[in-house]
Amino acid sequence: MADTEPAKPLHNMFFAIACLIGGLAIVFAGLSFVTNMQVADILTWIEQNFGLTFSIIFGALILLSIIAIHRFSKTQQADIFLYWHQIGIQSANAISTLALTFTLLGISLGIGALSEQSLTPENVNNVISILTKQFSMAFMTTVIGLPTATVVRAWVAIIYTKRNAEFAKFLPSASAE
């Protein structure tokens, strides 16, 4: 399919959404099998451990990554290829930035909760509970976000390398760098 016809943004969006839903179905089925939890319980756990904001932004960036990978793996025009390649790379960077931002946010919220209360023998368990909940969110976003960003970057790089040969006359060669 050549990119000489008008772009089909709805087709790309539906393809990405279908990939995302299919991937989520596989992940939820695997998690349900391994943990013996229902999907509703898994979603509750995700909301408690990652938060709604992180989950929505993370999902949107994954969706953008899928669209970018689909577009630049199928295009026949070098300029469109480079454009979507950059979107794929930048969406991977955004995923890792999101993960690290929420890590720092979780640590900051935990320290903030600790600083708002005086630490006494009566409330030490409550304070530690709040602190560990915030730290858990902080580190879970990193544990999920950084490997996901690495997978997206690797996927983009592999497709780029494969397709680079097709566009050798338009793209800078590896020997020129």
C-alpha positions as CSV (number, residue, x, y, z in Angstrom):
1,M,0.0,0.0,0.0
2,A,1.6,3.2,-1.1
3,D,1.2,6.5,0.8
4,T,0.4,8.4,-2.4
5,E,-3.3,8.2,-1.4
6,P,-4.6,10.4,1.4
7,A,-3.6,9.3,4.9
8,K,-6.2,7.2,6.7
9,P,-6.0,8.4,10.2
10,L,-9.1,6.6,11.3
11,H,-7.7,3.3,9.9
12,N,-4.5,3.9,11.8
13,M,-6.3,4.7,15.0
14,F,-8.6,1.7,14.8
15,F,-5.6,-0.5,14.0
16,A,-3.8,0.8,17.1
17,I,-6.8,0.5,19.3
18,A,-7.4,-3.1,18.1
19,C,-3.7,-3.9,18.8
20,L,-4.0,-2.3,22.3
21,I,-7.2,-4.1,23.2
22,G,-5.9,-7.4,21.9
23,G,-2.7,-6.9,23.8
24,L,-4.6,-5.9,27.0
25,A,-6.8,-9.0,26.6
26,I,-3.8,-11.2,26.5
27,V,-2.1,-9.5,29.4
28,F,-5.2,-9.6,31.5
29,A,-5.8,-13.2,30.7
30,G,-2.2,-14.0,31.7
31,L,-2.5,-12.0,34.9
32,S,-5.8,-13.6,35.7
33,F,-4.3,-17.1,35.2
34,V,-1.2,-16.4,37.2
35,T,-2.8,-14.5,40.1
36,N,-6.3,-16.2,40.1
37,M,-7.8,-12.6,40.2
38,Q,-10.7,-11.4,38.2
39,V,-10.2,-8.7,35.6
40,A,-12.1,-6.2,37.9
41,D,-9.7,-7.0,40.7
42,I,-6.7,-6.5,38.5
43,L,-8.1,-3.1,37.3
44,T,-8.6,-2.1,40.9
45,W,-5.1,-3.1,41.8
46,I,-3.7,-1.1,38.8
47,E,-5.7,1.9,39.9
48,Q,-4.4,1.6,43.4
49,N,-0.8,1.0,42.5
50,F,-0.4,3.3,39.5
51,G,-3.2,5.8,39.8
52,L,-5.7,6.9,37.1
53,T,-3.6,9.7,35.7
54,F,-0.5,7.5,35.1
55,S,-2.6,4.8,33.6
56,I,-4.4,7.1,31.2
57,I,-1.3,8.9,30.0
58,F,0.6,5.6,29.8
59,G,-2.2,4.0,27.7
60,A,-2.3,7.1,25.4
61,L,1.5,6.9,24.8
62,I,1.3,3.2,24.1
63,L,-1.5,3.9,21.6
64,L,0.6,6.6,19.9
65,S,3.6,4.2,19.8
66,I,1.5,1.5,18.1
67,I,0.2,4.1,15.5
68,A,3.7,5.3,14.8
69,I,5.1,1.8,14.4
70,H,2.3,0.8,12.1
71,R,2.6,3.9,10.0
72,F,6.4,3.9,9.5
73,S,6.5,0.1,9.0
74,K,4.0,0.4,6.1
75,T,4.8,3.6,4.3
76,Q,6.5,3.8,1.0
77,Q,7.6,7.5,1.3
78,A,10.9,8.3,2.9
79,D,9.7,11.6,4.4
80,I,6.7,10.0,6.0
81,F,8.9,7.1,7.1
82,L,11.2,9.6,8.9
83,Y,8.3,11.5,10.4
84,W,6.6,8.5,12.0
85,H,10.0,7.0,13.0
86,Q,10.6,10.2,15.1
87,I,7.1,10.0,16.6
88,G,7.9,6.4,17.6
89,I,11.2,7.4,19.2
90,Q,9.7,10.4,21.0
91,S,6.7,8.3,22.3
92,A,9.2,5.8,23.8
93,N,11.1,8.8,25.4
94,A,7.8,10.1,26.7
95,I,7.0,6.7,28.3
96,S,10.3,6.7,30.1
97,T,9.9,10.3,31.2
98,L,6.4,9.6,32.5
99,A,7.7,6.6,34.5
100,L,10.5,8.6,36.0
101,T,8.3,11.6,36.7
102,F,5.8,9.5,38.6
103,T,8.6,7.8,40.5
104,L,9.7,11.2,41.7
105,L,6.1,12.3,42.3
106,G,5.5,9.2,44.5
107,I,8.7,9.7,46.5
108,S,7.8,13.4,46.9
109,L,4.2,12.6,48.0
110,G,5.6,10.0,50.5
111,I,8.1,12.4,52.0
112,G,5.4,15.2,52.0
113,A,3.0,12.9,54.0
114,L,5.8,12.1,56.4
115,S,6.7,15.8,56.9
116,E,3.0,16.7,57.6
117,Q,2.7,14.5,60.7
118,S,4.7,14.3,63.8
119,L,6.1,10.9,64.3
120,T,5.0,9.3,67.6
121,P,4.9,5.7,68.8
122,E,1.1,5.8,68.4
123,N,1.0,6.9,64.7
124,V,4.2,5.4,63.4
125,N,2.4,2.4,61.8
126,N,0.0,4.7,60.0
127,V,2.7,7.0,58.7
128,I,4.8,4.1,57.5
129,S,1.7,2.7,55.7
130,I,1.2,6.0,53.9
131,L,4.9,6.3,53.0
132,T,5.1,2.7,51.7
133,K,2.0,3.2,49.6
134,Q,3.4,6.3,47.9
135,F,6.8,4.6,47.4
136,S,5.1,1.5,45.9
137,M,3.4,3.7,43.3
138,A,6.7,5.4,42.7
139,F,8.7,2.3,42.0
140,M,5.9,0.4,40.2
141,T,5.7,3.2,37.6
142,T,9.4,2.7,37.0
143,V,9.2,-1.1,36.9
144,I,6.5,-0.9,34.2
145,G,7.4,2.3,32.3
146,L,11.2,1.8,31.7
147,P,11.0,-1.7,30.3
148,T,8.0,-0.7,28.1
149,A,9.9,2.3,26.8
150,T,12.9,0.0,26.0
151,V,10.6,-2.4,24.1
152,V,9.1,0.4,22.1
153,R,12.6,1.8,21.3
154,A,13.9,-1.6,20.3
155,W,10.8,-2.3,18.1
156,V,11.2,1.1,16.4
157,A,15.0,0.6,15.9
158,I,14.5,-2.9,14.5
159,I,11.9,-1.8,12.0
160,Y,14.0,1.3,11.1
161,T,17.1,-0.9,10.4
162,K,15.0,-3.2,8.3
163,R,13.4,-0.5,6.3
164,N,16.5,1.7,6.1
165,A,17.8,-0.4,3.3
166,E,14.7,0.3,1.3
167,F,15.2,4.1,1.7
168,A,19.0,4.1,1.5
169,K,19.1,6.9,-1.1
170,F,17.0,9.2,1.2
171,L,18.3,8.5,4.7
172,P,21.8,9.1,6.1
173,S,23.8,5.9,6.0
174,A,25.3,4.3,9.1
175,S,28.8,4.8,7.7
176,A,28.3,8.5,7.3
177,E,27.6,8.9,11.1
